[in-house]
Structures are given as C-alpha cells and as structure tokens.
Amino acid sequence: QVQLVESGGGLVQPGGSLRLSCAASGSIKSIYAMGWYRRAPGKQRELVADITSGETDYADSVKGRFTISRDNAKNTVYLQMDSLKPEDTAVYYCSVIKVVAGNLPEYYWGQGTQVTVSS
C-alpha cells in the first residue's frame, strides 16, 4: 500500500501564497503520476494539477498562479499556490496512481488539508 500525508494548508489572505506538500511512503515503486484535487463546499471534486515523469497539467482556473513539482528522490509532490483567491478555498487532496505490469492501476488518496483564503 501507499500512504500519503499532506501538509502546508492553512489560512491566508487574498493575494497571498501557500505551498502544499505531499509525501508518499510504503510501497512506492511504480508510481506513475502524482497530483492534487480539491473539493469546495457544495461542489464536485476537481483536478487542480497533476504531474508525471515529464508532463504537467493544470485546471484553467489556476494556470499562471499554481505550480506543481515533484521530487522523485523524496517521493514528494508540491503545489506552490500564489495569488490566492477566495474561490480557491477548499480541501486539497493529494493523489497518486501506481501502475505495476500485469495489474490494474491502483489509486491512493491523502487525508486532505484545508486551505482557506479570506480577509
């Protein structure tokens, strides 16, 4: 199994910045992708950003403001969030996809970390 632990959430004023971290442990071999999702009250969960070995993808709402990065040696993914807006308020979840030859993909989720943007 893979365990994911997020950190870095909190309260920040509009225009401020936060950096989220997600460390993977356990059976961490063959991790194909790591990413961040978020769920705001009353809304569906949405993809914020993800990263594979050489590609990144972002939701339109965060392009130019958020940056995802990955440290393979530390099995950690980061989400740098700049120019935060109140609409960014949500619980942010780290996710990984593990692919082992001959098996179905495996999906893992962290416990979530609250990000609140308010003045």
Residue pairs with C-beta under 8 A, 6 or more apart in sequence:
1 26
1 27
1 108
2 24
2 25
2 26
2 27
2 28
2 31
2 96
2 98
2 106
2 108
3 24
3 25
3 26
3 108
4 22
4 23
4 24
4 94
4 95
4 96
4 108
4 109
4 110
4 111
5 22
5 23
5 25
5 110
5 111
6 20
6 21
6 22
6 92
6 93
6 94
6 110
6 111
6 112
6 113
7 20
7 21
7 22
7 23
7 113
8 18
8 19
8 20
8 21
8 113
9 18
9 20
9 92
9 113
9 114
9 115
10 18
10 114
10 115
10 116
11 116
11 117
11 118
12 18
12 84
12 115
12 116
12 117
13 117
13 118
13 119
14 84
14 85
14 86
14 117
14 118
14 119
15 83
15 84
16 84
16 117
17 80
17 81
17 82
17 83
17 84
18 81
18 84
18 115
19 78
19 79
19 80
19 81
20 36
20 78
20 79
20 81
20 92
20 94
20 113
20 115
21 76
21 77
21 78
22 34
22 36
22 76
22 77
22 78
22 79
22 94
22 110
23 74
23 75
23 76
24 31
24 34
24 75
24 76
24 77
24 96
24 108
25 75
27 98
28 75
29 98
29 100
30 98
30 99
30 100
31 75
31 96
31 97
31 98
32 52
32 97
32 98
32 99
32 105
33 50
33 51
33 52
33 96
33 97
34 50
34 51
34 70
34 77
34 94
34 95
34 96
34 97
35 47
35 48
35 49
35 50
35 51
35 68
35 77
35 94
35 95
35 96
36 47
36 48
36 49
36 50
36 68
36 77
36 79
36 92
36 93
36 94
36 95
37 45
37 46
37 47
37 48
37 92
37 93
37 95
38 45
38 46
38 48
38 88
38 90
38 91
38 92
38 93
38 115
39 45
39 46
39 90
39 91
39 93
40 87
40 89
40 90
40 91
43 90
45 93
46 59
47 57
47 59
48 58
48 59
48 62
48 66
48 79
48 92
49 56
49 57
49 58
49 59
49 62
49 66
49 68
49 79
50 56
50 57
50 68
50 95
51 57
51 68
51 69
51 70
51 77
56 68
58 66
58 68
61 87
62 81
62 88
65 81
65 82
65 83
65 84
66 79
66 80
66 81
66 82
67 79
67 80
67 82
68 77
68 78
68 79
68 80
69 77
69 78
69 80
70 76
70 77
70 78
71 77
71 78
77 94
79 92
81 88
81 115
84 115
84 117
85 117
86 117
86 118
87 117
88 115
88 117
89 115
89 116
89 117
89 118
90 115
91 112
91 113
91 114
91 115
92 112
92 113
92 114
92 115
93 109
93 110
93 111
93 112
94 109
94 110
95 107
95 108
95 109
95 110
96 107
96 108
97 105
97 106
97 107
98 105
98 106
98 107
98 108
99 105
99 106
100 106
